[in-house]
């Protein structure tokens, strides 16, 4: 993903209801917000909210997709899947293939049958970004919200909000992994507590870094599994091949203290030893963690601590900042 002009979508960047904020880019798709619409959707939000149910779901109305939209889906799918070998985690690639969704925009109910049999999850159609409480409730109950609309042909490399390609291609494959699926449900269950304690920003960082931009250590080296980079050609290549970003071992408190970039490539990527490591970290008491985090300084996106396990130290002038 390349840079974007933040002024194109000021509310998505500055509105505190949007956590994490959505990104836009100038050369690739960059659709990254897990929740994020206010209770009354902002007027500049894309998507038709006029027929939403009480839980912010809508009917997919698959039959209304045009032949041109299915053709655009195929182009996006073929372009992105071609770069995954050697970059994406093997389980992501295998799970993507098992859905057999390369020929057109998939029917959510059909994929939900496969997904429920594998991990107990289902897909629910949504008009676009949804409120935090609705988003967390869906995740906690093993329902993953997938946006129904697809970008326009002229937006194939330039998009602001998450569309069906990002949500489906980027996120759904990992829901077939039993451990990652359990993690995401546990994450959703943490939402009400974070809202109560005013700690959505800290919880959002965990989603941003470990769901959208996560890396995992494998016997073949580091691999990407995050939806944000794996639905974007340029950031898929950048996150693993470019010498500029830091690649640092996962530690829960470290991730939840670390700010992130919404207008550029990530300065730091966090690396899991296993999905089990992430799941187990999410089971701990976050209430005490939020209290502790409130007394600690935020770590800047490019910051590296003496205590970090560094897989790769970025060469773009990053320096140990001593924050700790």
N, C-alpha and C positions, 0 to 999 in steps of 0.2 A: 504494500500500500504506500502510495506517495502522499505528499502533503495535501492539505485541503485548506480552503479559505474559511476560517471559522465564522466570518461575518455572514456567510450564506445561511447559517442556521443558529442565530444567537441564542435562542431559548434552549437549544439542545446542548449548548456549551456552558451557559451561565445559569440556567434555571436550576435551583437546588433540588427540585423535584426529580430531575433527571440524574439518576445515579446507578451505574456510571453513565457519563454523557455519551451521546452518539457521536461517532466520527464520520467525517466525509473525506474523500480523497480525490486527487486529481488524476489518477491513473489506474485505479483498481477499486473493486467493491470493498467497502469498509463498514459493515453493519454490525454494531457491537453492543447495543444496550440490552440488558437482561429484563429490565422492567421499565418504568420510567415515564409513563404519561401521567400528568396530573388527573385528578378526579374528573374534571371537565377537560377533555382533550384540547390542547392548545390549537388555535386556529391554523397555524402553519404545519400541523402534523398531517402527514399523508395517511390515507386510508379512510374508508367510509365507516364512521362510528354510529350511523343513524339506525342500524339494525342489530346492535349488540344486545346480548342477553345480560342478565344481572351479573354474571361472572366475567363479563367482557369478551366472551366468545361469540363467534358468528358462524353461520353456515359456510362451508367452503364454496359451494356452488361450482363444483369442478367443471360442469358442462359449459359454463360461461367463458372459460379460457379459450382464446382464439387459436387458430392454427399458427399464427405468427408468434404468439406467446409460447406455444409448445416448441417452435423452432428456435426461439431465443434461449429457452431452457436447455435444449440440446447443445447449442453452441457454448453456453456457459459451462455445462456439465463436462463436455468433451475437453474444453480448454483447460479447466481446472484439474480434472482427474489425470490428465496427461503428465502433470508435473509432480504428482504425489509419490511415485516410487522413489525410495531413497530419502524422502523428505518427511512424509507422514508416518505415524506409527502404524505398524502392520495391522493391528486390530481395527484401526480406523478404516484402512483400505479394504479389509475383508468385510467389515460391516456395511460399508458403502455398497460393495458389490452385491451383497445378499439382498439388498432392497430392490435391485433391478429397476432403478428409477431413471435410467439414462435416456429413455425415449420420449419423455415429456413430463410436464408437471405432474407429480404423483397424486393419487387420491389418498388423502390422509387416513380415511377409515381402513383402507386396505393395508397400509403400512402399520397402522395401529394394531391390527390383528397379529402381525408378525412380532411387533415390539412387545405387546402384552404377553405373548407366549414366552418371550425371551427374558424379560425383566419386570413385567407388571406395569410398564408405562404405556400411556396412550398419547396421541397427538390431539391437540385442540386448535381449531382455527381461530385466529384473532385478527382484527382489522389493522393492527399495527402495534405500536408501543402501548403497554397497558400499565395501570397503576401498580405501585409497589406491592400493596397488600394483596391485590388480585394475583399478581405474578408469583409471590411467595406461596400463596395458597395452592395455586396450580402445581408448583414444584413439589410441595410437601405431600400432595396427594397423587404424585406420579403422573402428572399431566403436563406435557410440554407445549407451550404456546408457539404456534407457527403462523407467521403473517401470511395472508392470503394473496396479496398482490405481488406482481412481478414488475421489476424495473422496465423502463422503455428501452428500445434499441440504442438510442443515443446516450443512455446512461450505463451502457455495458461496462464501462470503466470508471464510472463516476456516480456515486450514490450516497445519499445522506442517511436515510433510515433503513432499518433491516427489512428486506423483502423475503419472499418465500425461498429464494435460492440460498441466501445466507442461512436462514433459520433451518432449512431442511438439510442442505448439503453440508453445512458447517457443524450443526449440532446433533442431528438425529443419529448419525453413526455411533457416537459414543454412548448413546442411551442403550445400545445393545450390549454394552459391557456391564456385567452384573455389579462389579464393585463401583465403577464410575456412576452407574445409575443410582446405587444406594447413596453415594456421596451427594449427588444433586438433590435427592429427596431430603437428605439431612440438612443440606444448605437451605432449602426452602423452609424447613421447619424453624430455622434460626431467624427468619424474617421478622415475625412479630416482636421478638425480644429486642432486635436491633432498632425497630421503629420506636418501641417504648423507651429505650435508653438514648435515643438520638444518635445512634451509631451506624446509620445506614452507609455513611461514607466508608467506614472501616470494612463493613461486610461487602460492600460493592467492590472494594479492591481485591477481595478474595475471588470474586466472580471474574473480574476483569483479567487478572493475571493467570488464574488457574482454569477457567472455563474458556475464555476467549483467546488467551495467548500462552497456554501452558505447553511446556516441553517435558519429555520423559526420557530417562536414560534407558537404553536398550543394549543388548550385546553387540549391536551394529553401530552404536554411537547414539548421539542425541537425535530424537525425532519429535516432530510437532503433532499435537493432538487438538490444539485449541481451535475453536470455530472461527475466530477472527482472522487468523492467518490462513487457515486451510480453505477458506472461501475467497482468498485473495492471492493472485499469482505472485505479485511482487513481494508481499510480506512473507509468504511461504518460503521464498528463496532467501530473503533477507535474514529471517530469524535464525537460520542455521548456517548460512554461508558467508554472511558479511562479517568482517572483523570489528565493526563499530560497536555493536551492543554488548552489554554484560550478559553473561549466562551464569546464574547463581543458583545453588541448591535451595530447594524449598524449605522454608521454616515458617510456620503459621504466623507468628507475631511479626516477623520480618515483612512478610507479604502485606499484612494488614496495616502496617505503618508506612508503606511505600506509595507515594503519589505516582500518577501515571500520565502519559502524554495522550492528549486527545487530538492533536493537530500534526502528528508526525509519526514515523515509525517508533516503536517502543525502544527506550534506552536500556531496559533490562528485561530479560526473560527469566522465569524461575523454572527449575528443573526438578521433576519428581523422580524418586527412586522407583515408585510404583503407585498405582491408583489407590492401593490399600493405605499407603502413607497419607494420602490426602483425605480419605474417608475417616481414618482414625483421628486425624487432627481435628476434624469437624465435630467429633463426638464430645470434645472437652467442653468445659463450662465457659461459655462466651461472656456471661455476665461479669465474672471477675476479670476476664481478659479485657473487656471494654473499659473497665475502671482503670486497669493498668495502662492501657493504650492512651487514655486521656491525659496521663501525666508524662508521656514520652513525646519527643519531637517527631514530626513527620520526616521521613527520609525522602529526599528528592529522587526523581526518576532515574538519574544516572549515578546515584550514590552507591558506594561500596563500603561495607563495614569490615573492620579487622576480623570480626567473628564469622564472616560469610565464607561458605564453601564456594569458591569461584571456579567454575568450569572454564570460563573464558573471560578475561578482563578486557573490556572494550578499549579500543585504541583511538577514540575520537576525543581525546583530551580529558577523559573521565579521570577523576582522582579520588583517592580515599578521603572522604570528607569528615571522618571521625564522628559522625552522628551516632549516638548510641545511648 
